[in-house]
Amino acid sequence: VDHLISRELGRADAVENLWPQPYTQHPGAHEKDWLENRLQEEVCSDRITLEPAQQEIKADWYAAYLKRVQSK
């Protein structure tokens, strides 16, 4: 079980923010963890604001991941 929207991006341990997240599946926890760290960097450097970062994860975290991986 992990957070849909991470604590680093302003969400808490509320039941509605928890979901099963497999570590053996790809894409899975490793890719989502990378995205969470990347979004936190973007928020802290004012490249994106907090609410859009949260919405990207909530709407389709994998699409947000792919967008950032492809732009590396």
C-alpha positions as CSV (number, residue, x, y, z in Angstrom):
1,V,0.0,0.0,0.0
2,D,1.3,3.4,-0.9
3,H,0.0,7.0,-1.3
4,L,-1.6,7.9,-4.6
5,I,-0.4,11.5,-4.1
6,S,2.8,11.4,-2.1
7,R,3.4,13.3,1.2
8,E,6.0,15.3,-0.6
9,L,3.3,16.7,-2.8
10,G,1.0,17.6,0.1
11,R,-1.2,14.6,0.7
12,A,-1.6,12.6,3.9
13,D,-2.4,9.1,5.1
14,A,-6.1,9.4,4.4
15,V,-7.7,6.1,3.2
16,E,-8.9,7.7,0.0
17,N,-5.2,8.6,-0.8
18,L,-4.0,5.0,-0.3
19,W,-3.8,2.3,-3.0
20,P,-2.1,-1.0,-3.7
21,Q,1.2,-0.4,-5.5
22,P,3.2,-3.5,-6.7
23,Y,7.0,-3.5,-6.7
24,T,7.3,-6.4,-9.0
25,Q,5.2,-5.0,-11.8
26,H,6.5,-2.6,-14.4
27,P,5.4,0.1,-14.5
28,G,5.0,0.0,-10.8
29,A,6.3,1.5,-7.6
30,H,9.8,2.2,-8.8
31,E,8.6,4.3,-11.7
32,K,5.9,6.1,-9.6
33,D,8.5,6.8,-6.9
34,W,10.8,8.4,-9.5
35,L,7.9,10.5,-10.8
36,E,7.1,11.7,-7.3
37,N,10.6,12.8,-6.7
38,R,10.7,14.5,-10.1
39,L,7.5,16.4,-9.5
40,Q,8.7,17.5,-6.1
41,E,11.9,18.9,-7.8
42,E,9.7,20.7,-10.3
43,V,7.4,22.2,-7.6
44,C,10.4,23.3,-5.5
45,S,12.0,25.0,-8.5
46,D,8.8,26.7,-9.5
47,R,8.5,24.8,-12.9
48,I,5.0,23.6,-11.9
49,T,2.7,24.5,-9.1
50,L,1.5,22.0,-6.5
51,E,-2.1,21.6,-7.6
52,P,-1.2,20.7,-11.2
53,A,1.5,18.3,-10.0
54,Q,-1.1,16.5,-7.8
55,Q,-3.6,16.4,-10.6
56,E,-1.1,14.8,-13.0
57,I,-0.5,11.9,-10.6
58,K,-4.2,11.6,-9.8
59,A,-5.4,11.6,-13.4
60,D,-2.8,9.3,-14.9
61,W,0.5,9.0,-13.1
62,Y,2.0,6.8,-15.8
63,A,1.4,9.3,-18.6
64,A,3.1,12.0,-16.4
65,Y,6.0,9.6,-15.9
66,L,6.3,8.9,-19.6
67,K,6.2,12.6,-20.4
68,R,9.1,13.3,-18.1
69,V,11.2,10.2,-18.9
70,Q,10.9,11.0,-22.6
71,S,12.1,14.6,-22.0
72,K,15.2,13.6,-20.0
